[in-house]
Amino acid sequence: MRISAEQIALFDAQGYLHLRNYLPPPLVEAMRSASERAMERALADPIPDQVCLLETKAGRFVGRINPLHRWAAPASLALAGSLELREIGEAFCGPAFLAVYESLAPKVPGDEQYYGWHQDLVHARRDRVVTVGVYLNPTSAEEGALRLVPGSHGTRREAGSLPRDFDVAEAVVVSAQAGDVVVHDAMIVHGSDVTRRQPQRMICYFEYRPLAHLRADPRFTSEWIEARLRLAALERSVAAGAQRVDAEAIVETAHAWREPHEPAHYV
């Protein structure tokens, strides 16, 4: 595997891992083009429970697209099923893992979008739950980049219980290039600032959990899990170059089940 035991140990210690130049350029370019088309469609015809729109003085912007496969397939299916992302899932969550969701998070100047300090979720830490960010554009430290507080994932204390001025002196800023992947523990405290000058920042996010973790949680029904397993098989098939006439039906069935996803915990 491309992810070493030393990298896993570093992740467990600091709560995140930056994999530089990790994805093949053609895969990144295909996903970037599909994401740009998805954003154009979402602005023209937003579906309320799938597209988050932002209204600012500068205009109307797409803040989030979820579920991604409804808007960016087959490129998003090929990305999700790629060997590179499967290696990440297996390295952190074991050979039997599933993505709980896949989404697109864009930022452009004028949308005034930022993410305050938060944790994606708080759990019992019997397993690793990781958020995987696939960078489709470069992101500089000055332009809305991801900020994380290393080591803040090691306690079950919720971000909402922290004071608003809690110490972030140890926070790091992640400058990334297109094709980089940043994996962070779902419990690490993190956030990002507004993009002011960079033309566009797009990141695809996936959350991975061990299959056993999902089966042990009553919020994730057997029907939901089976639908996601069929979706994962479709992703692998499309990544291998197959043309699937049943792709749309499998995607729709998987997303017909509302994701039993826990809300983030904000400071």
C-alpha positions as CSV (number, residue, x, y, z in Angstrom):
1,M,0.0,0.0,0.0
2,R,1.1,3.6,-0.6
3,I,0.3,4.6,2.9
4,S,2.9,3.4,5.4
5,A,2.7,2.3,9.0
6,E,4.7,5.4,9.8
7,Q,2.2,7.6,8.2
8,I,-0.7,5.9,10.1
9,A,1.2,6.5,13.3
10,L,1.7,10.1,12.4
11,F,-2.0,10.5,11.7
12,D,-2.9,8.9,15.0
13,A,-0.6,11.3,16.9
14,Q,-1.6,14.6,15.2
15,G,-5.0,13.8,13.8
16,Y,-4.4,14.5,10.1
17,L,-2.2,13.4,7.2
18,H,-1.4,15.4,4.1
19,L,-0.8,13.2,1.0
20,R,0.9,15.4,-1.5
21,N,0.5,14.8,-5.3
22,Y,-1.5,11.7,-4.4
23,L,-4.0,11.4,-7.3
24,P,-3.2,11.0,-11.0
25,P,-3.7,14.3,-12.9
26,P,-6.2,12.9,-15.4
27,L,-8.5,11.8,-12.6
28,V,-8.3,15.2,-10.9
29,E,-8.9,17.0,-14.2
30,A,-12.0,14.9,-15.0
31,M,-13.4,15.5,-11.5
32,R,-12.6,19.3,-11.7
33,S,-14.5,19.6,-15.1
34,A,-17.4,17.6,-13.8
35,S,-17.6,19.7,-10.6
36,E,-17.6,23.0,-12.6
37,R,-20.5,21.7,-14.7
38,A,-22.3,20.6,-11.5
39,M,-21.9,24.0,-10.0
40,E,-23.3,25.7,-13.2
41,R,-26.3,23.3,-13.1
42,A,-26.8,23.8,-9.4
43,L,-26.9,27.6,-9.8
44,A,-29.4,27.3,-12.6
45,D,-31.6,24.8,-11.0
46,P,-30.9,24.2,-7.3
47,I,-32.6,21.3,-5.6
48,P,-33.1,22.5,-1.9
49,D,-32.1,19.2,-0.2
50,Q,-29.1,18.7,-2.4
51,V,-27.6,22.2,-3.0
52,C,-26.7,24.8,-0.4
53,L,-27.0,28.3,-2.0
54,L,-25.4,31.4,-0.5
55,E,-26.7,34.9,-1.1
56,T,-24.2,37.8,-0.5
57,K,-23.8,41.4,-1.7
58,A,-21.7,40.0,-4.5
59,G,-24.4,37.6,-5.8
60,R,-25.6,34.0,-5.5
61,F,-23.1,31.2,-5.0
62,V,-23.1,27.4,-4.5
63,G,-21.9,26.6,-1.0
64,R,-22.2,22.8,-1.1
65,I,-23.4,20.0,-3.3
66,N,-24.5,16.8,-1.6
67,P,-25.0,14.0,-2.7
68,L,-22.2,14.5,-5.2
69,H,-22.9,11.5,-7.5
70,R,-26.3,12.9,-8.5
71,W,-24.5,15.9,-9.9
72,A,-21.0,14.8,-11.1
73,A,-21.3,11.2,-12.2
74,P,-19.6,9.3,-13.8
75,A,-16.4,11.3,-12.9
76,S,-17.3,11.3,-9.2
77,L,-18.0,7.5,-9.3
78,A,-14.6,7.0,-10.9
79,L,-12.9,9.1,-8.2
80,A,-14.7,7.4,-5.3
81,G,-13.9,4.0,-6.7
82,S,-10.3,4.8,-7.6
83,L,-7.4,2.6,-6.3
84,E,-6.0,5.6,-4.5
85,L,-9.1,6.4,-2.5
86,R,-9.7,2.8,-1.8
87,E,-6.2,2.5,-0.4
88,I,-7.0,5.4,2.0
89,G,-10.2,3.8,3.2
90,E,-8.5,0.4,3.8
91,A,-5.5,1.9,5.5
92,F,-7.5,3.9,8.0
93,C,-10.7,1.8,8.4
94,G,-9.7,-1.7,7.3
95,P,-10.6,-3.7,4.2
96,A,-14.3,-3.5,4.9
97,F,-15.2,0.2,4.9
98,L,-17.9,2.5,3.5
99,A,-18.3,6.1,2.6
100,V,-21.1,7.7,4.6
101,Y,-21.4,10.6,2.2
102,E,-19.7,12.3,-0.7
103,S,-20.0,16.1,-1.3
104,L,-18.5,19.0,-3.1
105,A,-17.4,22.1,-1.1
106,P,-16.5,25.1,-3.4
107,K,-15.3,28.5,-2.4
108,V,-15.0,31.6,-4.6
109,P,-14.3,35.3,-3.9
110,G,-17.5,37.0,-2.9
111,D,-19.3,34.1,-1.4
112,E,-18.0,35.1,2.1
113,Q,-18.0,31.4,3.1
114,Y,-16.0,30.2,6.0
115,Y,-16.2,27.3,8.4
116,G,-15.7,28.2,12.1
117,W,-13.8,25.9,14.5
118,H,-15.6,22.6,14.7
119,Q,-15.4,18.8,14.8
120,D,-17.2,16.7,12.1
121,L,-18.6,14.5,14.8
122,V,-17.9,13.1,18.3
123,H,-17.9,9.3,18.8
124,A,-16.6,6.7,21.2
125,R,-13.3,6.2,19.3
126,R,-13.6,2.5,19.1
127,D,-12.7,2.9,15.4
128,R,-11.2,5.5,13.2
129,V,-13.7,7.7,11.4
130,V,-12.0,9.9,8.9
131,T,-12.8,12.7,6.5
132,V,-11.0,12.6,3.2
133,G,-10.6,15.9,1.3
134,V,-9.7,15.7,-2.4
135,Y,-8.2,19.0,-3.7
136,L,-9.2,19.9,-7.2
137,N,-7.5,23.4,-7.1
138,P,-4.5,24.8,-5.3
139,T,-5.2,26.4,-2.0
140,S,-2.8,28.8,-0.3
141,A,-2.5,29.6,3.4
142,E,-3.9,33.1,2.7
143,E,-6.9,31.9,0.7
144,G,-9.4,30.0,2.8
145,A,-7.1,27.0,3.4
146,L,-7.9,24.3,5.9
147,R,-6.8,25.0,9.5
148,L,-6.4,22.2,12.1
149,V,-5.4,21.9,15.7
150,P,-3.1,18.9,15.9
151,G,-3.8,16.5,18.7
152,S,-7.3,18.0,19.4
153,H,-8.9,14.7,18.3
154,G,-7.6,12.8,21.3
155,T,-10.4,13.6,23.6
156,R,-14.2,13.2,23.5
157,R,-14.7,16.7,24.7
158,E,-17.1,18.4,22.2
159,A,-16.0,21.5,20.4
160,G,-19.2,23.2,21.5
161,S,-18.0,23.0,25.1
162,L,-14.8,24.9,24.3
163,P,-14.6,28.7,24.9
164,R,-14.9,30.7,21.8
165,D,-11.4,32.1,22.4
166,F,-9.9,28.7,23.0
167,D,-6.2,28.4,22.4
168,V,-5.4,27.8,18.7
169,A,-1.7,28.8,19.0
170,E,-0.8,25.3,17.8
171,A,-3.1,25.4,14.7
172,V,-1.6,24.6,11.4
173,V,-2.7,25.9,8.0
174,V,-2.7,23.4,5.1
175,S,-1.6,24.8,1.7
176,A,-2.4,22.2,-0.9
177,Q,-2.1,21.6,-4.6
178,A,-4.6,20.0,-7.0
179,G,-4.3,16.3,-6.6
180,D,-3.4,16.5,-2.9
181,V,-5.5,14.6,-0.4
182,V,-5.9,15.6,3.2
183,V,-7.2,13.0,5.6
184,H,-8.3,14.2,9.0
185,D,-9.8,12.5,12.1
186,A,-13.5,13.3,12.3
187,M,-12.9,14.6,15.9
188,I,-10.0,17.0,15.2
189,V,-10.9,20.7,15.7
190,H,-10.6,22.4,12.3
191,G,-12.0,25.2,10.2
192,S,-11.3,27.5,7.2
193,D,-11.4,31.2,6.3
194,V,-13.0,33.1,3.5
195,T,-11.5,33.1,0.0
196,R,-10.7,36.6,-1.1
197,R,-8.6,36.5,-4.3
198,Q,-8.1,32.9,-5.4
199,P,-10.4,32.3,-8.4
200,Q,-11.8,29.1,-7.1
201,R,-11.3,26.4,-4.5
202,M,-13.1,23.1,-4.9
203,I,-12.7,20.1,-2.5
204,C,-14.5,16.8,-2.7
205,Y,-15.2,15.3,0.7
206,F,-15.8,11.7,1.7
207,E,-16.3,10.3,5.2
208,Y,-15.1,6.7,5.7
209,R,-16.1,4.4,8.5
210,P,-15.4,0.7,9.1
211,L,-18.4,-1.4,8.0
212,A,-18.5,-3.0,11.5
213,H,-18.8,0.4,13.0
214,L,-21.8,1.1,10.9
215,R,-23.5,-2.2,11.5
216,A,-23.1,-1.6,15.3
217,D,-24.8,1.8,15.1
218,P,-28.7,1.5,15.0
219,R,-28.9,4.8,13.1
220,F,-27.5,3.1,10.0
221,T,-30.2,0.6,8.9
222,S,-29.4,-2.6,7.1
223,E,-31.2,-1.3,4.0
224,W,-29.1,1.9,4.0
225,I,-25.9,-0.2,4.4
226,E,-26.8,-2.6,1.6
227,A,-27.6,0.3,-0.7
228,R,-24.2,1.9,0.1
229,L,-22.5,-1.4,-0.5
230,R,-24.1,-1.6,-4.0
231,L,-23.0,2.0,-4.6
232,A,-19.4,1.1,-3.6
233,A,-19.4,-1.8,-6.0
234,L,-20.6,0.5,-8.7
235,E,-17.8,3.0,-7.9
236,R,-15.2,0.3,-8.3
237,S,-16.7,-0.9,-11.5
238,V,-16.8,2.6,-13.1
239,A,-13.2,3.3,-11.9
240,A,-12.2,0.1,-13.8
241,G,-13.7,1.5,-17.0
242,A,-17.0,-0.3,-17.1
243,Q,-20.1,1.3,-18.7
244,R,-23.0,0.5,-16.4
245,V,-26.5,1.0,-17.7
246,D,-27.8,0.6,-14.1
247,A,-25.5,3.3,-12.6
248,E,-28.2,6.0,-12.3
249,A,-30.6,3.6,-10.6
250,I,-28.0,2.4,-8.1
251,V,-27.1,6.0,-7.3
252,E,-30.7,7.0,-6.8
253,T,-31.4,4.0,-4.6
254,A,-28.4,4.8,-2.4
255,H,-29.4,8.4,-2.0
256,A,-33.1,7.7,-1.6
257,W,-32.2,6.8,2.0
258,R,-31.6,10.0,4.0
259,E,-28.1,9.9,5.4
260,P,-28.2,9.3,9.2
261,H,-25.3,11.7,9.6
262,E,-24.6,13.4,12.9
263,P,-24.4,17.2,13.0
264,A,-21.0,18.8,13.3
265,H,-20.0,20.3,16.7
266,Y,-19.0,24.0,16.5
267,V,-17.1,26.1,19.0
